[in-house]
Each structure stands twice: as structure tokens, then as C-alpha cells.
Amino acid sequence: MIIETLIDNLFFPESPRWHNSEQKWYFSDILNHRIHRMSVSGKLETVFTAPNWISGLGWLENGDLLGVMMHEQRIVRLAHDYMLAGNCQAHHCHTYTDLNTPLVSIANDLVMLPDGTTYTGSFQPGMSEASVPGPHNRPRLGYIIMTTPNGNSHVVEDNTCFPNGLCLTPDHSSLIVAETFGYALTMWDIQEDRLLCNRRPFAYLGAAPDGICIDAEGCVWVACPYFQYGDSGGYVHVAEGGKIKQVIEVTDLDKSAYACQLGGPDGCDLLLCESTVFGRERQLGDGRIRITRVDVPAP
């Protein structure tokens, strides 16, 4: 397998998305407070500089871009025309919805149905990355928040172990969520009213899942920051039920895997987002994005 570096000198790239009509990648550089757009050759442009950490991304039908402001617990809406021109400023950014949760939490990734319904994960703070998760450094539970197409939000699941990456099955009938410190992917059916039901395991990984994406056959690519605490982790391709189809290890001792996404002109490019090994202090310049080819395309 050939893996190429598209761009480095980032901070903490996350939430990659492929924009099919533009034929470009979008991603958040969370710790650098930026949303970037990138060509297939790796040419980078900044489309928005946020006041704080920004994570999950998605598009409304009119082309406006949604972004999750993590600590502010809200989704912002960026005007399409300004975003497309690459000069979206703070005053072009408006609150789309507030992501209120019963306890203080930090919003993270999001995924959108074709009708504009959005699901966002939000985790409670308190666990330290600097030591191994366990009884004395307990991972916190979190929430899944549904936002309707008119911008109203409410919690639809309140018992997930650090919800992180999200994806939809190819037929959009189910939601899959990475429960990072549950070491598993969990699945819900999506009802006609867009509420969630029939919670069940998709796959137990035995490793901490972060960002995820799904292929046309319904198998999930999972970015795991570590396989054993302190190592570099990698990317796991897993089918429903837990069958491991492929593992791509990160061999650099100073990098970990944090997110991945299928896209590209034929859907078979797998974008790999990496930064400092989990648990170590992160610095500007540590992040990079690499790319490889896979056999099964995006849905």
C-alpha cells in the first residue's frame, strides 16, 4: 500500500469531508481554529478562522457550511458565497443552533442526513489524556444531539462513552457512533421522526476509535489514536459484527491517527488525519494529512 503525504505543518487536523461538486477536501484544524479547503494535489487555502476550537463540518442544501464550535456548544453557519471565495470572516458567521446539554459538555463531530437533520456528539470534560484511562482517570459519558432542518436541537441519547466520530449507513437508515473509551462502534436505527432507537453494537474494536467513515459496502474505516496507550495506533477497516478486514498502522513514533474520510473523484481516496501521539503535548506543525487508495469507494 502506498501512502503519500499531501500536506504537513498543521496543528490538529480533524473532521475531513469531501465536497463532490467542488472536487475538493475540507477539514478543521481544531487547535489552530481554522477550516481549510484543499485540492486533490494538496494545495491549501483557509476559508474560515474561528475564535476558538472548531470541529465537525457539514453543508446545508444551499451550500452554506456548518461548523461545530466545541467549547461554545453551538453550530455556526458560514455563508456559502464568502466561504467559496475563501474570505469568510467572523461577522459572516452566525449561530445555527445552540447545543444545550444537561451537564457541561464539549461538542465535537457531526453528520448530516440529506434532509438537513444533523447529529452531533458532545462529551463531558474531566478525563486527562496524559495518563491511561481508568478508574482514577475516568472517561466521561456524553450526548448525541439532533438538530432539525429548521435549527432546533435536543438531546436524543445521553449515555454514550465519549462520543466521537459519526457516520451514516449507505441507505441513511442508521447512525454509527465511535464510543472512544468504550472501544467500540455503536449503532442506532433512525426513525421517521429522526429520533434514534434500537441501540446495538456495530463492532467491538478493543482499541479507542476516533474519526470514522463508511464505504459503499457498509464497512467502516476507523482512526484509532492508539492500539495500546502510548503507541501511534492506525486505521482499522471493520465490518458490522466486528470482522477486521484491514489494518493500516501509523509507523511514525511521534504521530497518531485521529480521523479519516473517503472521497476523491472516484471515492476511493482515503484521507488520513494525524498529529501528535495521544497523551503528549501538541504543537503547531505536528499535524499532517496523508492519503492512500482503497478498493471500496464512498457510498
Residue, then its C-alpha position, 0 to 999 in steps of 0.5 A: m500500500i502506498i501512502e503519500t503525504l499531501i500536506d504537513n505543518l498543521f496543528f490538529p487536523e480533524s473532521p475531513r469531508w469531501h465536497n463532490s461538486e467542488q472536487k475538493w477536501y475540507f477539514s478543521d484544524i481544531l487547535n489552530h481554529r481554522i477550516h481549510r479547503m484543499s485540492v486533490s494535489g494538496k494545495l491549501e487555502t483557509v476559508f474560515t478562522a474561528p475564535n476558538w476550537i472548531s470541529g465537525l463540518g457539514w453543508l446545508e442544501n444551499g451550500d452554506l457550511l456548518g461548523v461545530m464550535m466545541h467549547e461554545q456548544r453551538i453550530v455556526r453557519l458560514a455563508h456559502d458565497y464568502m466561504l467559496a471565495g475563501n474570505c469568510q470572516a467572523h461577522h459572516c458567521h452566525t449561530y445555527t443552533d445552540l447545543n444545550t446539554p444537561l451537564v457541561s459538555i464539549a461538542n465535537d463531530l457531526v453528520m448530516l442526513p440529506d434532509g438537513t437533520t444533523y447529529t452531533g456528539s458532545f462529551q463531558p470534560g474531566m478525563s486527562e489524556a496524559s495518563v491511561p484511562g481508568p478508574h482514577n482517570r475516568p472517561r466521561l459519558g456524553y450526548i448525541i444531539m439532533t438538530t432539525p432542518n429548521g435549527n432546533s436541537h435536543v438531546v436524543e441519547d445521553n449515555t454514550c462513552f465519549p462520543n466521537g466520530l459519526c457516520l451514516t449507513p449507505d441507505h441513511s437508515s442508521l447512525i454509527v457512533a465511535e464510543t472512544f473509551g468504550y472501544a467500540l462502534t455503536m449503532w442506532d436505527i433512525q426513525e421517521d421522526r429522526l429520533l434514534c432507537n434500537r441501540r446495538p453494537f456495530a463492532y467491538l474494536g478493543a482499541a479507542p476509535d476516533g474519526i470514522c467513515i463508511d464505504a459503499e459496502g457498509c464497512v467502516w474505516v476507523a482512526c484509532p489514536y492508539f492500539q495500546y496507550g502510548d503507541s501511534g495506533g492506525y486505521v482499522h477497516v471493520a465490518e458490522g459484527g466486528k470482522i477486521k478486514q484491514v489494518i493500516e498502522v501509523t509507523d511514525l513514533d511521534k504521530s497518531a491517527y485521529a480521523c479519516q474520510l473517503g472521497g476523491p473523484d472516484g471515492c476511493d481516496l482515503l484521507l488520513c488525519e494525524s498529529t501528535v501521539f495521544g497523551r503528549e503535548r501538541q504543537l503547531g506543525d505536528g499535524r499532517i494529512r496523508i492519503t492512500r487508495v482503497d478498493v471500496p469507494a464512498p457510498 
